Amino acid sequence: MSRPSAVGLTTGNAPLPDFPQLRTCPYQPPPGYRDLRLAEGPVVRARLYDGRPTWVVLGHAVARELLVDPRLSSDWGRPDFPSPSPRRKAIQKATMLIGMDQPEHSAYRRRVIPSFSVRRTRELGESIHRRAGELVDALLEQGPPAEILRGLALPLSSHTICGILGVPYEDHAYFEEQSAMLVASHASEEDATGALTNLRDFLVSLVDRKEKEPEPGEGLLDTLVHKDLAEGSLSREEVIALGIILLMAGHETTASMITLSTFTLLQHPGQLEAFRADPDAAGPAVEELLRYLSIGDVAMRIAAEDITVGDVRIEAGDSVMLSAAEINRDPEAFEDPDVLDLGRGARHHLAFGYGVHQCIGQNLARAQLRSALTLLFSRIPGLRLAVPAEEVEIKPAQSGVQGIYELPVAW
Ligand code: HEM
């Protein structure tokens, strides 16, 4: 894809470089971001798809400073809130949690946090491992060729969300179909709006059904319906909105991360060998993959007040975008940042964000990655790509979550 050379474009009358930009390799940040950081520093100027200028944060220390600064707002409900793509603009209509500021944000987050407790995560971890094993066995039984996104990653992440929300087993197939549709809808605002509507309809009928059940089940929606909704402390709309955000935030991200991690390991045979040799080191390996791949690449904010960071003055109303992919390759935070080193043991990456909006499902995501990758590579030792690596199609920059569309494999 042709891309404006980023260097030096922010001076004089030259046009600003685009943000976001396309990855040219599925596991590397867009090269233009590096050019910009080297030429202009950790906070640079760029232009969004709709022509609006934005600040782009590319440095680790500045990102941490800004992500805990309450003057930087996440309020997606603001009419002037920026968006990196039409698809994200559609998704930004679902403002629950991630699109809220304090104190509203904390009030909702407190209600869902118990479902992500250590105990609940451990319980779900066992069922995640079991389900990952069943899915890998099904791949083996079916025989090569197979496809990792639909054969393993998506069904595993749907299974996990179903466990959290309390979606009954008989609804899995329908739920997975709707979720796959959301993942497939990458480009247009209409597609994304349609997928969102389907998910909403699904949740509306699920909440209706749960309300009629005499006893609550174990899922988060059961608690929200039988306790918060019944007591009147949450409205039906709020319960549905919480369900939608958990579904959206936790599903495509994890599925994409499992698929891209598989591809990346296959492309780094030395690291894959080390990964296979020591299953106990899967924890640090997953952490490094999270840093290296940084699939949740764009965090969006707007300055609610003037902010000075280093020698940059961000004015109230300015758009601020943060690129986790480039931030997690900052050499001031990570030695040899472009090297995939599964033994690195660095946990200060920002792949799950930082500050009050830090990912609520991060431990569940880690559990899914650990189980999927260890079981896949131990039970199918001869796993290999079924197509040349260059033919693996990268999702567009405007896609909310970075990754690849599918991963055909054989053994
Ligand atoms: C590898 C998988 C995942 C990645 C890379 C990821 C990444 C992120 C990032 C970067 C943020 C912060 C966004 C910001 O600051 O604007 C975030 C927030 C969030 N994530 Fe995740 N996530 C993953 C999996 C999950 C899962 C499994 C769930 C739920 C089951 C989940 C639920 C959420 C929610 C609800 C938020 C908003 C939290 C808040 O605003 O308080 N995520 N995630």
Residues whose N, C-alpha, C, O or C-beta is under 5 A from the ligand:
A	BS01	HEM	L97 I98 R109 I245 L246 A249 G250 T253 T254 M257 G296 A299 M300 L350 A351 F352 G353 V356 H357 Q358 C359 I360 G361 Q362 L364 A365
